[in-house]
């Protein structure tokens, strides 16, 4: 079975946005994970956030966001998404507890991602967000070792 890796917004946005500070690292990391036959797990809330960030950045740069949205739609069709929405009532209190436990250093979506990772036994998160480094049971994959 391939290694399952949860995708965080920072990793997804960096792949899509050529001007993102982590774009080159995201492309290299993506290549490494694909070579390892890793299976990405895309949570709906992460993709929702990525669409918002990519579209907002395009508008701020006075660029048409529609090609980026189309690119994301083609790369991650709806059938590849893990829908967390129905899980929110069950996880609500635990998300808020996690947010409190980490003193607000994790966003709501990051807390949800951590809980899904733990509940589903997925220890890997592809992210450039170093906040995940402080989370027990979650290993951030966010850099490609220098050669």
Kinemage of the C-alpha trace (Angstrom):
@kinemage 1
@onewidth
@group {chain A} dominant
@subgroup {mainchain}
@vectorlist {calphas} color= white
{ca unk a 1} P 0.000 0.000 0.000
{ca unk a 2} L 1.411 3.428 -0.906
{ca unk a 3} L 2.220 5.933 1.792
{ca unk a 4} L -0.770 8.244 2.288
{ca unk a 5} L 0.049 11.931 2.633
{ca unk a 6} L -2.416 14.623 3.643
{ca unk a 7} L -2.049 17.738 1.510
{ca unk a 8} L -1.989 21.082 3.299
{ca unk a 9} L -2.992 24.369 1.701
{ca unk a 10} L 0.560 25.754 1.711
{ca unk a 11} L 1.813 22.820 -0.370
{ca unk a 12} L -1.105 22.912 -2.818
{ca unk a 13} L -0.959 26.690 -3.313
{ca unk a 14} L 2.817 26.569 -3.810
{ca unk a 15} L 2.378 24.001 -6.584
{ca unk a 16} L -0.216 26.127 -8.374
{ca unk a 17} L 1.314 29.586 -7.918
{ca unk a 18} L 4.604 29.964 -9.816
{ca unk a 19} L 5.309 33.155 -7.833
{ca unk a 20} L 4.874 31.501 -4.428
{ca unk a 21} L 8.035 31.519 -2.310
{ca unk a 22} L 7.805 27.714 -1.973
{ca unk a 23} L 6.960 26.941 -5.623
{ca unk a 24} L 10.292 25.311 -6.528
{ca unk a 25} L 10.321 23.303 -3.300
{ca unk a 26} L 6.728 22.198 -3.868
{ca unk a 27} L 7.513 20.995 -7.383
{ca unk a 28} L 10.594 19.091 -6.149
{ca unk a 29} L 8.713 17.601 -3.207
{ca unk a 30} L 5.842 16.590 -5.481
{ca unk a 31} L 8.328 14.820 -7.747
{ca unk a 32} L 9.876 12.999 -4.801
{ca unk a 33} L 6.519 11.941 -3.364
{ca unk a 34} L 5.303 10.728 -6.754
{ca unk a 35} L 8.546 8.761 -7.228
{ca unk a 36} L 7.829 7.120 -3.857
{ca unk a 37} L 4.308 6.309 -5.104
{ca unk a 38} L 2.751 8.366 -2.300
{ca unk a 39} L -1.022 8.733 -2.416
{ca unk a 40} L -2.259 12.263 -1.755
{ca unk a 41} L -5.289 12.777 0.467
{ca unk a 42} L -7.102 16.013 -0.386
{ca unk a 43} L -9.512 17.316 2.238
{ca unk a 44} L -12.296 19.495 0.899
{ca unk a 45} L -11.497 22.291 3.370
{ca unk a 46} L -7.874 22.408 2.155
{ca unk a 47} L -8.880 22.587 -1.500
{ca unk a 48} L -11.514 25.230 -0.640
{ca unk a 49} L -8.850 27.326 1.069
{ca unk a 50} L -6.369 26.824 -1.800
{ca unk a 51} L -8.930 27.962 -4.385
{ca unk a 52} L -9.587 31.088 -2.328
{ca unk a 53} L -5.883 31.912 -1.924
{ca unk a 54} L -4.997 31.301 -5.576
{ca unk a 55} L -7.957 33.332 -6.850
{ca unk a 56} L -7.278 36.191 -4.397
{ca unk a 57} L -3.606 36.342 -5.374
{ca unk a 58} L -4.504 36.435 -9.063
{ca unk a 59} L -6.974 39.278 -8.542
{ca unk a 60} L -4.413 41.190 -6.441
{ca unk a 61} L -1.905 40.762 -9.285
{ca unk a 62} L -4.531 41.896 -11.782
{ca unk a 63} L -4.424 38.504 -13.517
{ca unk a 64} L -7.402 36.417 -14.597
{ca unk a 65} L -7.856 33.732 -11.902
{ca unk a 66} L -9.940 31.434 -14.099
{ca unk a 67} L -7.008 29.510 -15.658
{ca unk a 68} L -5.654 28.686 -12.192
{ca unk a 69} L -9.082 27.585 -10.995
{ca unk a 70} L -9.438 25.409 -14.111
{ca unk a 71} L -5.971 23.958 -13.469
{ca unk a 72} L -6.946 23.045 -9.924
{ca unk a 73} L -10.286 21.618 -11.080
{ca unk a 74} L -8.518 19.367 -13.585
{ca unk a 75} L -5.774 18.321 -11.161
{ca unk a 76} L -8.151 17.545 -8.303
{ca unk a 77} L -11.616 16.557 -9.510
{ca unk a 78} L -14.387 16.326 -6.902
{ca unk a 79} L -14.191 12.537 -6.786
{ca unk a 80} L -10.643 12.786 -5.336
{ca unk a 81} L -11.742 14.905 -2.388
{ca unk a 82} L -12.238 13.537 1.098
{ca unk a 83} L -15.321 15.386 2.296
{ca unk a 84} L -14.864 16.527 5.885
{ca unk a 85} L -18.059 18.572 6.015
{ca unk a 86} L -20.176 15.668 7.316
{ca unk a 87} L -17.493 14.988 9.935
{ca unk a 88} L -17.603 18.482 11.453
{ca unk a 89} L -20.400 17.828 13.951
{ca unk a 90} L -18.471 14.822 15.295
{ca unk a 91} L -15.117 16.633 15.358
{ca unk a 92} L -16.257 20.144 16.329
{ca unk a 93} L -15.347 20.012 20.036
{ca unk a 94} L -12.075 18.195 19.343
{ca unk a 95} L -11.093 20.801 16.729
{ca unk a 96} L -11.705 23.599 19.221
{ca unk a 97} L -9.808 21.657 21.919
{ca unk a 98} L -6.865 21.234 19.523
{ca unk a 99} L -6.975 24.936 18.673
{ca unk a 100} L -6.862 25.795 22.387
{ca unk a 101} L -4.165 23.201 23.139
{ca unk a 102} L -1.875 24.825 20.584
{ca unk a 103} L -2.577 28.386 21.679
{ca unk a 104} L -4.084 29.437 18.352
{ca unk a 105} L -0.882 28.627 16.417
{ca unk a 106} L -2.902 26.297 14.190
{ca unk a 107} L -5.822 27.444 12.080
{ca unk a 108} L -9.200 25.746 12.344
{ca unk a 109} L -8.474 23.836 9.123
{ca unk a 110} L -5.026 22.799 10.367
{ca unk a 111} L -6.587 21.428 13.553
{ca unk a 112} L -9.124 19.532 11.472
{ca unk a 113} L -6.307 18.178 9.313
{ca unk a 114} L -4.436 16.988 12.429
{ca unk a 115} L -7.512 15.192 13.760
{ca unk a 116} L -8.222 13.526 10.410
{ca unk a 117} L -4.562 12.479 10.212
{ca unk a 118} L -4.756 10.890 13.650
{ca unk a 119} L -8.176 9.307 13.175
{ca unk a 120} L -7.308 7.877 9.749
{ca unk a 121} L -3.783 6.792 10.687
{ca unk a 122} L -2.111 9.120 8.182
{ca unk a 123} L 1.051 10.409 9.860
{ca unk a 124} L 2.360 12.471 6.923
{ca unk a 125} L 1.315 16.026 6.007
{ca unk a 126} L 2.766 17.763 2.927
{ca unk a 127} L 3.115 21.329 4.142
{ca unk a 128} L 5.450 24.296 4.416
{ca unk a 129} L 3.726 25.331 7.648
{ca unk a 130} L 6.212 24.660 10.455
{ca unk a 131} L 3.388 24.697 13.008
{ca unk a 132} L 2.873 21.019 12.185
{ca unk a 133} L 6.377 20.292 13.514
{ca unk a 134} L 5.058 20.689 17.077
{ca unk a 135} L 2.212 18.203 16.670
{ca unk a 136} L 2.613 14.751 18.163
{ca unk a 137} L 1.770 11.957 15.759
{ca unk a 138} L 2.061 14.124 12.645
{ca unk a 139} L 5.189 14.303 10.525
{ca unk a 140} L 5.535 17.266 8.183
{ca unk a 141} L 6.975 16.572 4.761
{ca unk a 142} L 7.893 20.008 3.522
{ca unk a 143} L 11.422 20.098 2.310
{ca unk a 144} L 13.542 18.258 -0.169
{ca unk a 145} L 16.962 17.408 1.239
{ca unk a 146} L 19.844 19.172 -0.491
{ca unk a 147} L 21.955 16.950 -2.709
